[in-house]
Amino acid sequence: MDDLRMRAAFYKCAAAKKKKTCDKKAVRKQWLEDLVVNETMKLVEDDASMNAIIAKVMELQNQESTDLPIYEKQLKETETGITNMLNAIQMGILTSSTKERLEALEDQRKELQARIAEERLAKPKMKEEFVRFWLLRFRKLDMTQPE
């Protein structure tokens, strides 16, 4: 009997809840979630749609981080600076400031190399076969089982 008294879960537009500017009715949570799952399964079960999903995943992961090219450019400039300083030292221009500048450039190079490594680790690349494997596994899921 308590189960019958429990309120069903609903989704409601935030504008309808807070601002009262939307006149859309609340939608039963289970109905909407079932609809989303069923439509998603239709996409995954269709080979053309699945191939489009895989292509989009590949495209998105191949988009470079906005920071990575900046770090790589800075690293190249830093390495050029180090080379120039070493050339100056080789020609006999060695002062306390050239030594300090060389040490600063070497520290900067280490920092940039670490940032570049972090950027590359933050976005590991998946192979197309891996994405396809998981989507094919997804096709076999029993959607009647919540877990």
C-alpha positions, 0 to 999 in steps of 0.5 A: 500500500505504501508503494501506491502512495509513493509519488512517481518521479517526473522531469519538469522544465527548470523554467516551469519550476522556477520562473514559471515561464514555461507551460510544458507539463511534467513528464514521467521519469520512467517514460522519458528514460525508456524513450531515450534508451530505446532511441539510443538502441535503435541508433546502435543497432543500425550499422550506418548510425553506428559507423557515424557514431564511431567516425564522430568519436574518432573526429572528436578525439583527434581534435587537439587540445588548445593548450598542447600546440601552445606548449609545443611552440613554447618548447621549440622556442625554449630549445632554440634559446638553449641552443643559442646560449650554448653557442654563445658559451662555445664562443667564449661568452660566459658570464653569470647572467648567461649561466643563469639564463641557460639554467632558467631555460632548462627549467622552463624546458622541463616544465613544458615537457611535463605539461605536454606529457600531462596534456597527452595523458589527459586525452588517451586515444582510442582505436576505432576497433575499440569503440566498435567493440564496445558499441557491438557489446552495447547492442547485446545488452538486455535493456529490461535489466536496470543494472 
